[in-house]
Amino acid sequence: MSEAKMKLMQGNEAAAEGALAAGCRFFAGYPITPSTEVAEHLARRLPEVGGKFIQMEDEIASMAAIIGASLTGKKSMTATSGPGFSLKQENLGYAALTEVPVVVINVQRVGPSTGMPTSPAQGDVMQARWGTHGDHPIVAISPASVDETFEAAVHSFAISEKLRVPVVLLIDEVIGHLREGVRVRDESEIEEEMRKGPTVAPEEYLPYRDDGTGVPPMANFGEGYRYHMTGLFHDETGFPDMSADNAQGLMNRLMSKMEQHRGIYEWVQETQTEDAEVLVVSYGSSARAASRAVQQAREAGLRVGQLRVVTVWPFPEERLKAFRGHVDKVLVPEMNMGQLRLEVERVMGDSAEVVGIHRADGELFQPEQIYREIREVL
């Protein structure tokens, strides 16, 4: 890394700078701890690069505003936490069904309800996947460092634009408020990903016609392409069609485009897994303590490896299935009462014992706590 490129940054600032580097030019949001620094940073920086910042009256309106801005072709984002993320869910579902690219930063805090606003948690993992009603496509990314948060923000916009899908950048309070060195890259160093536009004349354009990739080309409002959008199930024209065949066909396409393009969004990291008898599956700030615990175990002669899940949703089940028959125990440390553990149990089945290591007290994991659990299961 070039020393000149390194900058000491807070995680929330890194998320904002990563978004700018990816081409984000519109932000709408409402202040809420512990995500407020994202909005504060962009309130200053967006006007400097020709973008727009608006503080909305609430989280519901904020989500609606970024959907509207995205429809005009602007890469758009909002940021929130806890109760605000709950309020965004209906419009998040609208974005998923209408296939509007948007990025939502959720800096997690302890819940439910008001909870502990300034304390870390990973309690929104399942909400990120299933928070809105109905089946729907969505991506959620959970970085484990400030530098990775910058990269994750860039990656989030690339995924959202390519797949026309909402992406949740699922940071936890520790990463959001931590300060670390970040290799800050500007737009000239990043290959900007843009949504695929139509190649036909406006009068021939069908906004939801699949071109064989599962992701229909998207025309921007104001560029001569007029089309209808609705939160109802719709046909290729965008107009409502709630027949059984159309509804099933639309849902099949929305879900299958995620599986078809898994290589675009899947992001995991394996460490010392080749001969592992015990596997630690971790994500976010918990993965930092897990990494040190795995290192301690190796130093003690124990065959332990780590699978760090960065893209939490869609869950990388094929990568985890590869460990069936090779590991006897799987440990899942997370700052909740076992949300991702449920997915690990589903994927591993009877092939290995899955042990959850949970805390929801607003405190960080210490490596020693995870190391003790490793020793206990061996």
RARAWO-V179140 format. One record per residue. RES is the residue in one small letter. PHI is phi in whole degrees, 0 to 359 (none if undefined). BURIAL is + if it has 9 or more other C-alpha atoms within 8 Angstrom, else -. Layout:
# RARAWO-V179140
[[RES PHI BURIAL] [RES PHI BURIAL]]
This chain:
# RARAWO-V179140
[[m none -] [s 288 -] [e 297 -] [a 294 -] [k 272 +] [m 279 +] [k 216 -] [l 284 -] [m 221 +] [q 279 +] [g 304 +] [n 296 +] [e 293 +] [a 297 +] [a 298 +] [a 294 +] [e 292 +] [g 297 +] [a 297 +] [l 298 +] [a 296 +] [a 279 +] [g 106 +] [c 298 +] [r 228 +] [f 214 +] [f 225 +] [a 230 +] [g 196 +] [y 219 +] [p 298 -] [i 201 +] [t 291 +] [p 255 +] [s 256 +] [t 302 +] [e 297 +] [v 299 +] [a 295 +] [e 300 -] [h 294 +] [l 286 +] [a 299 +] [r 274 -] [r 278 -] [l 300 +] [p 299 +] [e 290 -] [v 246 -] [g 82 -] [g 264 +] [k 235 +] [f 236 +] [i 218 -] [q 270 -] [m 271 +] [e 284 -] [d 194 -] [e 287 +] [i 296 +] [a 295 +] [s 299 +] [m 293 +] [a 296 +] [a 294 +] [i 288 +] [i 295 +] [g 298 -] [a 294 +] [s 296 +] [l 297 +] [t 272 +] [g 104 -] [k 274 +] [k 289 +] [s 229 +] [m 209 +] [t 224 +] [a 218 +] [t 198 +] [s 204 +] [g 34 +] [p 301 -] [g 294 +] [f 296 +] [s 298 -] [l 292 +] [k 281 +] [q 296 +] [e 297 +] [n 288 +] [l 295 +] [g 295 +] [y 298 +] [a 297 +] [a 294 +] [l 287 +] [t 272 +] [e 59 +] [v 258 +] [p 291 +] [v 212 +] [v 239 +] [v 239 +] [i 270 +] [n 239 +] [v 269 +] [q 287 +] [r 228 +] [v 289 +] [g 224 +] [p 279 -] [s 55 -] [t 293 -] [g 57 -] [m 236 +] [p 299 +] [t 254 +] [s 249 +] [p 282 +] [a 198 +] [q 230 +] [g 273 +] [d 254 -] [v 297 +] [m 290 +] [q 295 -] [a 299 +] [r 273 +] [w 236 -] [g 295 +] [t 271 +] [h 279 -] [g 84 -] [d 287 -] [h 196 +] [p 277 +] [i 197 +] [v 237 +] [a 227 +] [i 239 +] [s 235 +] [p 285 +] [a 245 +] [s 210 +] [v 291 +] [d 299 +] [e 292 +] [t 296 +] [f 301 +] [e 296 +] [a 294 +] [a 295 +] [v 300 +] [h 296 -] [s 299 +] [f 291 +] [a 298 +] [i 297 +] [s 301 +] [e 290 +] [k 292 +] [l 255 +] [r 52 +] [v 218 +] [p 293 +] [v 237 +] [v 256 +] [l 270 +] [l 265 +] [i 272 +] [d 251 +] [e 307 +] [v 300 -] [i 293 +] [g 297 +] [h 252 +] [l 287 +] [r 245 +] [e 214 +] [g 289 +] [v 230 +] [r 276 +] [v 277 +] [r 247 +] [d 267 -] [e 298 +] [s 293 -] [e 264 -] [i 242 +] [e 283 -] [e 289 -] [e 267 +] [m 241 -] [r 298 +] [k 283 +] [g 265 -] [p 289 +] [t 246 -] [v 248 -] [a 292 -] [p 307 -] [e 287 -] [e 258 -] [y 283 +] [l 244 +] [p 295 +] [y 237 +] [r 276 +] [d 286 +] [d 266 -] [g 103 -] [t 262 -] [g 87 +] [v 239 +] [p 295 +] [p 300 +] [m 241 +] [a 271 +] [n 271 +] [f 300 +] [g 93 -] [e 248 -] [g 98 -] [y 260 +] [r 255 -] [y 207 -] [h 265 -] [m 232 -] [t 209 +] [g 279 -] [l 281 -] [f 299 +] [h 223 +] [d 263 +] [e 298 +] [t 279 +] [g 94 +] [f 274 +] [p 302 +] [d 210 +] [m 253 +] [s 291 -] [a 299 -] [d 296 -] [n 293 +] [a 300 +] [q 293 -] [g 297 -] [l 295 +] [m 296 +] [n 300 -] [r 292 +] [l 301 +] [m 277 +] [s 287 +] [k 296 +] [m 290 +] [e 291 -] [q 297 -] [h 243 -] [r 304 -] [g 297 -] [i 286 -] [y 246 +] [e 290 +] [w 214 -] [v 225 +] [q 223 -] [e 253 +] [t 227 -] [q 53 +] [t 261 +] [e 303 -] [d 243 -] [a 291 +] [e 262 +] [v 239 +] [l 244 +] [v 256 +] [v 259 +] [s 216 +] [y 199 +] [g 59 +] [s 295 +] [s 298 +] [a 293 +] [r 293 +] [a 293 +] [a 297 +] [s 299 +] [r 293 +] [a 296 +] [v 296 +] [q 298 -] [q 300 +] [a 297 +] [r 297 +] [e 296 -] [a 271 -] [g 85 -] [l 268 -] [r 271 +] [v 233 +] [g 229 +] [q 232 +] [l 247 +] [r 263 +] [v 267 +] [v 268 +] [t 277 +] [v 283 +] [w 231 +] [p 299 +] [f 294 -] [p 282 +] [e 292 -] [e 293 -] [r 294 -] [l 284 +] [k 301 +] [a 298 -] [f 268 -] [r 299 +] [g 83 -] [h 249 -] [v 241 +] [d 265 +] [k 227 +] [v 232 +] [l 254 +] [v 233 +] [p 276 +] [e 204 +] [m 274 +] [n 197 +] [m 264 +] [g 118 +] [q 285 +] [l 284 +] [r 304 +] [l 300 -] [e 292 +] [v 297 +] [e 298 +] [r 299 -] [v 286 +] [m 282 +] [g 57 -] [d 269 -] [s 285 -] [a 204 +] [e 280 -] [v 255 +] [v 242 +] [g 272 +] [i 242 +] [h 241 +] [r 209 +] [a 227 +] [d 253 -] [g 80 +] [e 246 -] [l 282 -] [f 290 +] [q 258 -] [p 306 +] [e 297 -] [q 296 -] [i 288 +] [y 298 +] [r 300 -] [e 294 +] [i 299 +] [r 296 -] [e 291 -] [v 276 -] [l 271 -]]
